[in-house]
């Protein structure tokens, strides 16, 4: 038997890719993620061009995220009850139609801000159902032993798209090909549908629910809240994730105006600025894939919960393109350490019967509260300025992480006495 010390770094870093179904699924998912980041970058710049207002860019974030807040837990219930792979294929087909329609309207100069909001809400609804089913399918495909690596490799694909997507969007937009951003997203949806067809044909067992669920939908939702309430670590992780959804993640909706109106950058520079953020996230995902097997998930989580908000403050105070790109790289790195650690903890600590619902709860906290943060920060930035808004929100998130950590420490001391 091979000594673990002799296993190469690459073998550890790519452990989850030993599973054939996961490899194929990841290829299709990588294409879909690239298309999503291209479309998301183009949407925010399009709204800024149509309205000239950070408030309306924040409203876009709210409309995109509100369906996640309202529907993600239901999406988790459906992920536990329905054939996961067929469910995911249906969702991606709906997103294909949305992207084609978006591209046609932009290409024929028929787009308007209300239509952008309507189509963005469709994307948000699709994500509300897609994310819990996708995350729980990853566990099915790689198993408990390789789940941390599977999450990290998936995160690497996500952040490679986060790096490449904004850069591609910036190049397309600067070349006058805004509509191409949305057609690219449509093509990427077809890619993931093809990969899901392969997985369904080879691994039919993964397309069946774990068993008949006798409880009602409301009872199923209640079960996951009771489970989390009885688990102190999960409660603290989700509480911090909720705060980050309101206070930290909305920094992305302020970046277009920070780049254009404060630093004087164009669409191409904005795209590459976002790409720097994605490159940092990609580097972190590779780091976790290689070293995440060492079982320090909770330690990485707490480190990230402090470093993530701390990294946003210098982004807000940056004076030029190079400074902001560097600090966005750092913030992307620590954000992925934080989110990957959180997902690993949630996946491993959840039971098989509740995993889809726990992922739905994670989606609600991580992305579902984003709309309120987006609207709030967009509104405040109109009056207090972009720099002050970003720095104040990050400082508040840092203080909340400190309070949760102190509560954890006191809880441990109480159990020891």
RARA-V387258 format. One record per residue. N is the residue number from 1. RES is the residue in one small letter. PSI is psi as a letter, one per 30 degrees, with the letter a starting at -180 (none if undefined). Layout:
N,RES,PSI
N,RES,PSI
This chain:
1,x,k
2,x,k
3,x,k
4,x,f
5,x,f
6,x,f
7,x,k
8,x,l
9,x,e
10,x,e
11,x,e
12,x,e
13,x,f
14,x,g
15,x,e
16,x,f
17,x,f
18,x,f
19,x,j
20,x,e
21,x,e
22,x,e
23,x,e
24,x,e
25,x,e
26,x,e
27,x,e
28,x,e
29,x,e
30,x,e
31,x,e
32,x,e
33,x,e
34,x,e
35,x,e
36,x,e
37,x,e
38,x,e
39,x,e
40,x,e
41,x,e
42,x,e
43,x,e
44,x,e
45,x,e
46,x,e
47,x,e
48,x,e
49,x,e
50,x,e
51,x,f
52,x,g
53,x,k
54,x,f
55,x,e
56,x,f
57,x,e
58,x,e
59,x,e
60,x,e
61,x,e
62,x,e
63,x,e
64,x,e
65,x,f
66,x,e
67,x,e
68,x,e
69,x,e
70,x,f
71,x,f
72,x,e
73,x,e
74,x,e
75,x,e
76,x,e
77,x,e
78,x,e
79,x,e
80,x,f
81,x,e
82,x,l
83,x,j
84,x,e
85,x,e
86,x,e
87,x,e
88,x,e
89,x,e
90,x,e
91,x,e
92,x,f
93,x,e
94,x,e
95,x,e
96,x,e
97,x,e
98,x,e
99,x,e
100,x,e
101,x,e
102,x,e
103,x,e
104,x,e
105,x,e
106,x,e
107,x,f
108,x,g
109,x,h
110,x,g
111,x,k
112,x,l
113,x,e
114,x,e
115,x,e
116,x,e
117,x,e
118,x,e
119,x,e
120,x,e
121,x,e
122,x,e
123,x,e
124,x,e
125,x,e
126,x,e
127,x,e
128,x,e
129,x,f
130,x,e
131,x,e
132,x,e
133,x,e
134,x,e
135,x,e
136,x,f
137,x,e
138,x,e
139,x,e
140,x,e
141,x,e
142,x,f
143,x,l
144,x,e
145,x,e
146,x,g
147,x,e
148,x,e
149,x,e
150,x,e
151,x,e
152,x,e
153,x,e
154,x,e
155,x,e
156,x,e
157,x,e
158,x,e
159,x,f
160,x,e
161,x,e
162,x,f
163,x,e
164,x,e
165,x,e
166,x,e
167,x,e
168,x,e
169,x,e
170,x,e
171,x,e
172,x,e
173,x,e
174,x,f
175,x,g
176,x,g
177,x,h
178,x,e
179,x,e
180,x,f
181,x,e
182,x,e
183,x,e
184,x,e
185,x,e
186,x,e
187,x,e
188,x,e
189,x,e
190,x,e
191,x,e
192,x,e
193,x,e
194,x,e
195,x,e
196,x,e
197,x,e
198,x,e
199,x,e
200,x,e
201,x,e
202,x,f
203,x,i
204,x,f
205,x,f
206,x,f
207,x,g
208,x,k
209,x,l
210,x,f
211,x,l
212,x,k
213,x,j
214,x,f
215,x,l
216,x,l
217,x,e
218,x,e
219,x,e
220,x,e
221,x,e
222,x,e
223,x,e
224,x,e
225,x,e
226,x,e
227,x,e
228,x,e
229,x,e
230,x,g
231,x,j
232,x,e
233,x,e
234,x,e
235,x,e
236,x,e
237,x,e
238,x,e
239,x,e
240,x,e
241,x,e
242,x,e
243,x,e
244,x,e
245,x,e
246,x,e
247,x,f
248,x,e
249,x,e
250,x,f
251,x,f
252,x,e
253,x,f
254,x,f
255,x,e
256,x,e
257,x,e
258,x,e
259,x,e
260,x,e
261,x,f
262,x,e
263,x,f
264,x,h
265,x,l
266,x,a
267,x,e
268,x,e
269,x,e
270,x,e
271,x,e
272,x,f
273,x,e
274,x,e
275,x,e
276,x,e
277,x,e
278,x,e
279,x,e
280,x,e
281,x,e
282,x,e
283,x,e
284,x,e
285,x,e
286,x,e
287,x,e
288,x,e
289,x,e
290,x,e
291,x,f
292,x,f
293,x,f
294,x,f
295,x,g
296,x,h
297,x,e
298,x,e
299,x,e
300,x,e
301,x,e
302,x,e
303,x,e
304,x,e
305,x,f
306,x,e
307,x,e
308,x,e
309,x,e
310,x,f
311,x,f
312,x,f
313,x,e
314,x,f
315,x,e
316,x,e
317,x,g
318,x,k
319,x,f
320,x,l
321,x,e
322,x,e
323,x,e
324,x,e
325,x,e
326,x,e
327,x,f
328,x,e
329,x,e
330,x,e
331,x,e
332,x,e
333,x,e
334,x,f
335,x,e
336,x,e
337,x,e
338,x,e
339,x,e
340,x,e
341,x,e
342,x,e
343,x,e
344,x,e
345,x,e
346,x,e
347,x,e
348,x,e
349,x,f
350,x,l
351,x,l
352,x,e
353,x,f
354,x,f
355,x,e
356,x,e
357,x,e
358,x,e
359,x,e
360,x,e
361,x,e
362,x,e
363,x,e
364,x,e
365,x,e
366,x,e
367,x,f
368,x,e
369,x,f
370,x,e
371,x,e
372,x,e
373,x,e
374,x,e
375,x,e
376,x,e
377,x,e
378,x,e
379,x,e
380,x,e
381,x,f
382,x,f
383,x,e
384,x,f
385,x,l
386,x,e
387,x,e
388,x,e
389,x,e
390,x,e
391,x,e
392,x,e
393,x,e
394,x,e
395,x,e
396,x,e
397,x,e
398,x,e
399,x,e
400,x,e
401,x,e
402,x,e
403,x,e
404,x,e
405,x,e
406,x,e
407,x,e
408,x,e
409,x,e
410,x,e
411,x,e
412,x,e
413,x,e
414,x,e
415,x,f
416,x,f
417,x,none
